Amino acid sequence: GNCDLQPAITNLMISYIHLSIGILDVSFSILVIADFDASHGKNSITAMKACTKYLQQINTLVTSLLVVHNDLPTNDWTKLFHLLAENKSYQDVINVYSLYE
């Protein structure tokens, strides 16, 4: 299913994610990443951890990373909240609105 395919795609895209991060100048700015259609969060957190880890490896992240997880009010937020409580690699906020509105 979709949940199995997304981590594989994230792993395939890691080199492109690293290349994109390398182009950014985040040394003097706040870095915010938007996670649209967060769902239960498992796949999103995997990608966000990869970004955070790489930013720390190349020492360009001097401020905290903020990730905004967005999904519909009907989403099962409980699963995402549990995963976020276990994850300490970035600061996070939840946005409970349709990205189409």
LINSUL-V416210 format. One record per backbone hydrogen bond with DSSP energy under -0.5 kcal/mol. CO is the residue of the C=O (numbers start at 1). NH is the residue of the N-H. E is the energy in kcal/mol with one decimal. If there is no record, write none. Layout:
{{CO | NH | E} {CO | NH | E}}
This chain:
{{1 | 4 | -0.6} {1 | 5 | -1.7} {2 | 6 | -2.1} {3 | 7 | -0.7} {4 | 8 | -0.8} {5 | 9 | -2.1} {6 | 10 | -2.6} {7 | 11 | -2.4} {8 | 12 | -1.9} {9 | 13 | -1.8} {10 | 14 | -0.6} {11 | 14 | -0.6} {13 | 16 | -0.5} {13 | 17 | -2.5} {14 | 18 | -2.8} {15 | 19 | -2.1} {16 | 20 | -2.5} {17 | 21 | -2.5} {18 | 22 | -2.3} {19 | 23 | -1.0} {20 | 23 | -0.6} {20 | 24 | -1.0} {21 | 24 | -0.5} {24 | 26 | -0.8} {26 | 29 | -0.6} {26 | 62 | -0.5} {30 | 32 | -0.6} {31 | 66 | -2.4} {33 | 68 | -2.7} {34 | 36 | -0.7} {35 | 70 | -2.9} {38 | 41 | -1.8} {41 | 45 | -2.9} {42 | 46 | -1.4} {43 | 47 | -1.8} {44 | 48 | -2.7} {45 | 49 | -2.7} {46 | 50 | -1.7} {47 | 51 | -2.0} {48 | 52 | -2.6} {49 | 53 | -2.9} {50 | 54 | -2.0} {51 | 55 | -2.5} {52 | 56 | -2.2} {53 | 57 | -2.2} {54 | 58 | -2.2} {55 | 60 | -1.7} {55 | 61 | -1.0} {56 | 59 | -0.7} {60 | 62 | -1.2} {64 | 31 | -0.7} {65 | 91 | -2.2} {66 | 33 | -2.5} {67 | 69 | -0.7} {67 | 93 | -2.1} {68 | 35 | -3.5} {68 | 70 | -0.6} {69 | 95 | -2.9} {70 | 37 | -0.7} {70 | 38 | -3.0} {71 | 97 | -0.5} {72 | 75 | -1.9} {75 | 77 | -1.6} {76 | 79 | -0.6} {76 | 80 | -0.8} {77 | 81 | -2.9} {78 | 82 | -2.1} {79 | 83 | -2.1} {80 | 84 | -2.6} {81 | 85 | -2.0} {82 | 86 | -1.2} {83 | 87 | -1.4} {91 | 67 | -2.4} {93 | 69 | -2.7} {95 | 71 | -1.6} {95 | 97 | -1.2} {98 | 101 | -1.3}}
